[in-house]
Amino acid sequence: MSPSISETRTKNYFKQIKGSFLFKGLAILASFLSIPLMIKYLGVEQYGVWSTLLSIVSWIVLFDLGIGNGLRNKISESLADDNKQSAQEYISTAYTIIGAISVVLILIFLLFRQFIPWQKIFNITVVSDSDLQSVVTVTIIFLLLNFWISLINQVFNGFQKTSLVVLNQFLSNLLSLLSVFILYEFYEPSLTKLAICYGISLSISSLMLSFYFYKRNREYIPKINSFKLSYTKSIVSLGMKFFIIQIAVIAIFTTDKILITQLFGPEYVTNYDVVFKLFSVITIVHGILMAPLWSAYSDAYHRNDIRWIKMTFKSQLKIYFIIILATIALIFLAKPIVKIWVGEEIFLDNILVYSIALFILFSTWNNIFAYFINATNKLYLALRINIFLAIANIPISLLYVKIFNFGVEGVVLGTVTSLVIGVVLAPWQSYNIIFNKGHTVWHR
């Protein structure tokens, strides 16, 4: 392995981190400023409905069948082989597939939306069923359109330009903040108006960056005549593994709000959401450090640059020690920060704070190894772990609430408990992949 390739990869990693920290910091600021505005605009209960809705519709990302993640790996492999034509054909194929899926899903939803009992799903009566149907319809249509447009993010990832992904998030958050401010100042509370502004914010930012990238890289512009049926099989085959993992991960990480809504009521989601967003600053910062590594790991593994992989792992484990210290510090600072941030409306339970802090520590630890495993396409064990966790998560959460009489924190503890198996097995699998110990059953 040429030292210059390793050095270039490392330099690009730090370049992406610098850009990501800038844009992510601004994105976090915009997001944090928008939350108290949304609560004041909608009220605590309707904000709980909105937050729960976003958790539910986040399942939409599943319908790409893992094609987005498969695309980023295929782009990385093509670029490692210096094959621009192959990269462009993979991009064209993925856009065609995702576009077709988006149109079909929109049509299916429009046909069946009137048969869904929206008030029962959100456990609320202050908003009529027709109004809930309206806001859900607007949100899903925009998200499905953005589902196709935002494929540009996976293209950025494949080209190891993760800072552009974060820039996209910043632009959408900024547009969302501006639109919420306008709604708060000039309009009566309306979930539908908020959904429209949210959807437009997402779409505009993705369209702007797509135009920017493809104007500068015309050789990669997706074209219908570059669609390859053989590439469809390749992307979908790899993508289906990511698809199953995505289902499991979303089941683990997004069912908490749904459970809280059903077990306690949507108003309890607000407390949970505020604490979770506060601690998510840690996962966001860690995510910035990890995001460029997926495609970098893929490139290094494809080139058999094991030395670079080992060196990077050591650096990430040192960073994790800092994460532990930051999480402990935030536990003690949580109440005064929330008081300044959103005011007296939110009551923080200590056990809820401790539970979410533990969740942060477990999930960041698992991500250190998950990014590497995903990059190598060795998904055999990850599939089984995540399926097990997804199945176990809800019953364990119900056990804490129904049997041990925990409150909202019991739902979080259920998720934390289900993550324990990954804490042990993820590093073990990574070790076997790196050192090629011959345990092929674990890293097929």
N, C-alpha and C positions, 0 to 999 in steps of 0.2 A: 504494500500500500504506500503510495507516494505521500511523503510528509506534507506536501503542498495541498493535497486534497483534504487531509485531516485539518490542516490549519485554516483552509478556506471555509470548511464546514463550521469550525469553532468560531471564526470571525463572524460568519453570518448569524450564528446562534446569538452572539452578544449584540449584534446589530438589531436583530429582531426583538430581543428583550428590551433594548433601549427604547425603540419605537413603541413597543407594546406597553411599557410602563407609562409613557406619556399619555397615550390614547386611553389606556385602561383607567388611569387616574381620573382623567376627564370624564370617562364613561361612568365611573362609580359616582363621581360628584353629581353628574346629571341625574343618575338613578336615585341617589339619596335625596336630592332636592325635590324630585318628583313625588316621592312617597308621602311626605306630609301634605303636599298639595292635593294628592289624590284622596287621602283620608278626609281632608277638609271639604273637598269638592263632593265626594260621594257619601261621606259618613262611614262610621266603623263597619256597619253590617254590609252595606253595598260594596265597600272595599274588600271585605272578606269574600263576597261573591266573585268579584273581579279577580282576586288573587287565586281563588279556587279554579275559576274558569281557565286561567292561564296554565295552571297545573294540568288540567284535563286535556286541553288542546295541545300541550307539549307532546302528547302521544302522537301527534301528526307526523313528527319527524321519523316515526317508525316506518311510515309507508314508503320511504325511499328504499326499503328492503336492504339497507346497509350499503346502497350503491355509492353514496357520498364518501364514506370511509374507504370503500373498495377503490374508488376513483383516486383518492389521494395517494394510496399505496402504489397503484399502477402508474400514476404520473411520476412518482419518485423513482420507481424501477426503470421507466422509460428514459428519464433524464440521466440516471446513473449509467445507462447503456448508450447515452448520447443519441437517442432516437426521437427527434422532435416530431416526426410524422406519426409515430405510434402514440405519443402523448396527445397530439391533436385529435387523433381518431378516438382515443379513449374519452376525451372531453366531449366530442360530438355525440358519441354513443350514450354517454351518461345524461347529457342534456335532453336528448330525444326520449329516453326512457322516463326520466323524471317528469318531463312535460306531459307525456301521455298519462302517467299516473295521476298527476295533479288534476287534469281535466276530468278524468273518470271519477275521482273522489268527490270533486265539486258537484257533479251531476248526481251521484249517489246520495250525497248529503241533502241536496235540495229536494230529492224525491221522498226522503224518509224523515225529515226534520219535524214535521207536524205530528208524528206519532210518538215523539219522545216526551216523557213527563218531566219537563225542565225544573219545575218547582220541587219535585221530589229529589231530583239529583242534587240540587243546591240547598235543600232543606230550608226553604225560605218562602214566606208568603207576602212580604212587603213589596216584592216585585212580581208583577203579573206574569203568567206563563207566556203570554204573547210577547211581552217585553224581553223576557229571558230568551225566547226563541230568536227574536230580532238581534240581540247583542251577540248571541252565539253564532248566528248565521254570518253576520258581518265579520266577526273575528276569524271564523274558520275559512271563509272565502279568501280573506287577505292572507292568512297564514299559508294556505295551500298555493296561492300564487307566489308568495315569497319562498315557499318550499322549493320551487323551480328556480326563481331568480337568484336565491341565496346559494345556489350550487357554486357560485363564484368563490365562496369561502373555502370550499374543499379544493378548488383549483389553486387558490393562494397557499393553502397548506401543502399541497403537493409540490409547489415550487419553493417551499421553505420561506414563504413570505407571510408569516403568521401575524406580523404587525399590521398588515392590511386587513386581516380578519378583525382585529381589535379596533382599528379605525372605523370599520363598518359598524361595529357595535356602538362606538362613541357617537357617530353621526345619527344613528337611529335613536339613541337615548337623548341626544340633544334636541332633535326634532320632536320627540315625545314630550320632553320637558316643556318646550315652548308651547306645544299644543295644549298641554294640561293647564299651563298658566293662563292661556287665552280662555279656555273653558271655565276655569275658576273665576276669572274676572268678569266674563261677559255672558255666561250661560247658566241655566238651571242644571242641577245634577241630572246626568243622563249616562247610563252605562253604554248605550248605543253610540252616542257621540264620542265617548272615550274610545270605544272599539274602533271607530272609523279613523280617528287620529292616530291610534296605535298602529293600525294596519298600514296607513299611508307612510308613517315614519319608517317602518321596516322596509317597505318596498322602494322608497326613494333612495335610501342610502345604498341598497344593494345594486340598484340600477346605475347610480352614479359611479360606483367603483367598478362595475362590469365594463362600462364605457371607457373608464380610465385604463384598465388593464388591457383590454383587447385592442384599443387604439395603439398602445405601445408594443403589443405583441400580436401582430396581425396573423402570424403563422399558426397561432393556436385558436383562432376564432372558430367556434363550433359551427359546423355546416351539416345540412341534412345529407348531402352526398358523401360525407365522411363517416356516416353511420356504418358500423361493422357488426354484422350478426354474430360473428365468431367472438368479438370482444364483449358482446352482450353476455354470452355464456361465461366468459372469464370474470367479468365484473360482478355478475349476479351470483356466481358460485362463491366467490370470496365475500361478496356483500351479504349473502344470506347468513354467514357466520356472524358478521357484525350485527345483522338484523336481530338475531336471537339475543345477542348480548345487549343490544339497545333496548329490547323489550324488557329484559330482566333489570337492567340498570334504571330505566324509567319507572318500572314497578317498585323498585326499592326506594328511589329518591323522590318520587312525586306523589306517592299515595298518602304520605303523611297529612297533607292538607285536606285531601278527600276524606280520610278517616276522621280527622278532627272535626270537619264540617258535619259528618254524619253522627258522630258520637257526642259532640258537645254543642255544635251550632257554628255558623259562619263567623260570628263575632269573635270566637276564640282563635280563629285563624289569624286575625290581625296581630295579636300578641306574639304568636309563634312566628309569623312572617317578619315582624320587626326584629326580633332577636336573631332569627336565622340570617337575615340580610346583614345585620351587624357583624356576625361571625364569618359571613361569607367573604368579607374583606380578605381574610386569611387564605381562603381557597382561591379567591380571585388572583391574589399576588402569586400564590403557588402555581396557579394555572398559567400565568404569564411566563413563569420560568420553565414550565413543562411543555407548553404548546409547541414551541419550535422543535422539541426533541422527537416527536413522533416521526416526522418525515426525515429528520436527521438520523435517527436510529435506523430507519428503513434504508436510507442511503448507505450508512456505515455497514449494516448487516449484509446488504446486497453486494458490497465491495469486500466483505470479510475483514473489515477494520475493527477487530475485536478489542484491540488496545484502546481505541478511542471510546468504545462503549464502556469498558471497565473504568476508565478515567472519569467519564461523565457520571456513572453511577456513584462513584465515591463522592463527587461534588454534590450530588443530589441528597445523599445521606447526611452530609454536613449541614445542608440547608434545612433538613427536617428537624435537626436539633434547635435551630432558630425558631421554627414553626411552633415547637412545643413551648418555648419561652413566651412567644407572642400570644399564644392561646391562653396561657395561664394569666398573663398580664391583662388580657381582655376580659377575663372572668371578673376581675376586681373592678374594672372600669366600665362594665356593661351598663349598670344602672345610671350613673351620672351622664354617660354619653347619650343614652336613650332619652333621658329627661330633657337634655338640651336639644336633641334631634327632633323628637316628635311631641314633647310636652308631657303633661301630667296624665293624658288619656290612657297611657299604657302602664299596666302593672306587670312587673317582672317577678316571676317565681324563681327562687334560687335553683331549685332542682331542674327547672327547664333550662336555665343558663348552663348548668353543669352538663346536662345531657347533650345539648347542642355542641358544647365545647368538645366533648368526647367523640361525638359524631365527626367533627372537623378533623380531629387527630387521626381517626381510623381511615376516613376517606382520603385524606392527603397521603397517608402512608401507602394505601393500596394503589393510588394513582402513580406513584413513583415507578411501580413495576408494571402497571397496566399499559402505560404508554409504550414501554419497550416491547411487551408481549404483542400488543396490537400491531406494532410496526413490523414485526417479524412474520406476521400471519400465522403464528403458532397458537391457534385459538382453541385447541381441543379441550384443555383443562379449563380455560376461562369460560367456555360455554357451559360446562357442567357446574362450575362454582356459581356462576351468576343465575342459572336456572334454579339451583337449590336455594339461593338467597332470596330470589323473587317469590318462591313458593312459601318460604318460611317467614318472610317479613310481616305480612298481615296477621297471621295467627299469633305470632309472638307479641305483636303490638296489642292485639285484643286480650291476650293473656295478662299483660301488665295492667291494662285498663279495667277489665272485667273481673279478674281474679284477685289481683294485688291492689286494686282500687287506686291506681295512679291517675292523675289528671292528664292534661295535654302532654306532659313530659313522658308519660308511659308510651305514647305513640313513637316518640323519638327514641326512647330506650329500646323499643322493639327493633327499629332500624339499626341501631348501634349493635345490638346482639347478633343480628343477622350478618353483620360485616366481619365478625370475628374470624370466620374461616378463611376469608381472603387475606387477613393480616398475616397468616402463617403460610398459606399455599402460594400466594403470588410471588414472594421473594424466592421461595424454593424452586418454582418453575423457572423464574428468570435465571437463577444460578445454573440450572440444568441446561438451558438454552445456550448461555454464554460459554460454559465449559464443556458442552457437548458430551455429557456423561453417558449417553446411550439410552436414557430413559425415553425412548421414542414415543411411548404411549402418552407421555405427558406434554409433548410439544409437537404433535403432528399439526 
